[in-house]
Amino acid sequence: MKIILQIYLLFYILFLSVSSYSQDNYLQGFIVTSEQDTVTGLINFKDWEVNPKKVEFKKDATAEQKMYTPLNITAFGVAGYVFMGSIVDVENSPIRIANLSSTPTEKITQDTVFLKTLIRGEKSLYSYKKLNGDKNFYVQENGEFVLLVYKKYSVKIGARSNIAENNKFIGQLTLYLNDCPGIKSSLPNLEYTQKSLEKLFVTYYQCTKSDYVRIIPEKEKITVEGGLIAGLSITDLKLNSSFYDFLPQTDYNTSYNFSGGVLLDLIMPRNLKKLSLYNELILSTFKISGTYTYFYYEDLYTDENTMFKYAYLKLNNMLRYKILLNNYSIFLNVGISNGIAISSYNHRKQLKKIYSMDYTKESEAFASENYEMGILGGIGAQSKRWTLDVRYELGSGISQGNYSQVDSSTRRIYVLIGYRFKKKSE
């Protein structure tokens, strides 16, 4: 089993080394140069959770990749998104309640970023999401991007600390959208959120009856993949007991068995579909036996023979993360398993030799259980519809103490090949 664990460790190290490589996902897009020329080509789309500060572009699949920053280009578009490059003011006050400052004064710095376009028209709205998850929003005046200022801060009233807000952005928008007098009625309940601000701008355009474009990329759906999985399971059983002292001293064999079943992978739409909830219903079996001898003399000894045969129907639920490469992907699994024994054989056979007399006694080895829970971790590779999965499972075994006076655990290695059917979107 030590050799198997070393192989598993080798696969894990391989995963860490592969994950250090960048993942390319070139999609059709465009850039707008500093001279306002629009150039179409391929953009390495990262499905950015926070606004990017650089973008990789090439004219076609065979062209050399070039890196652009907001200082090199004024805009780029890909996968329905449009980003505008500029040097902008950023409000950097703490956002966690425990760290709020005690003053309404903004903490403004400058940064070079690509702003995400939310609404484009005569009056446009943009956003910038930072690493800490906080968002700043912007409008454009006279060709310049203007920060809509908002800040939470803490004020003390007696011994209590309360949260107050610097809502300067409401005054800014009152002036910015002043050609719609009716907009003022929408401002008192305005919040510094994308949903609230977008709603305000839509109201403005309905008021002015002017054209605008709301940049809402087509919402991706969860991808559902089903399939079959089959392969080899390698199982070791560990038993501990102070009551049955022969059990932990018995050298049990390693069991090699077939394992197989069905899979259902729910692939999340964000983050280039690298994250998924992976589920299996599989059959897992083992047959393990061993003998321990209480030896006193040549004609005085006892052989303790035990055998355990179990077949489990297991539901495995795992979180899967993929590293995307050119023609295949490497993935890492972690999760839990829950198994119900659909058949079990738990047997103890005592052979006593007392000089010229032989005695045999057969019984159940100890009170066992039909439910097993485990934790799973593994690594694998996928190419088109085929997967190869190497996985390690630590299970609770066939007894968890209680009335049996035995503690057990199982250790399994799975080597599984999977095939996936046609994809569906939910």
Secondary structure by P-SEA (a helix, b strand, c coil): caaaaaaaaaaaaaaaaaaabbbbbbcccccccccccccccccccccccccccbbbbbcccccbbbbbccccccccccccbbbbbcbbbbbbccccccccccccccbbbbbbbbbbbcccccbbbbbbbccccbbbbbcccccbbbbbbbbbbccccccbbbbbbccaaaaaaaaaaccccccccccccccccaaaaaaaaaaaaaaacbbbbccccccccbbbbbbbbbbbbbbbbbbbbcccccccccbbbbbbbbbbbbbbbbccccccccccbbbbbcccccccccccccccccccbbbbbbbbbbbbbbbbbbbbbbbccccccccccccbbbbbccbbbbbbbbbbbcccbbbbbbcccccccccccccccccccccccbbbbbbccccccccccccccccbbbbbbbbbbbbbcccccc
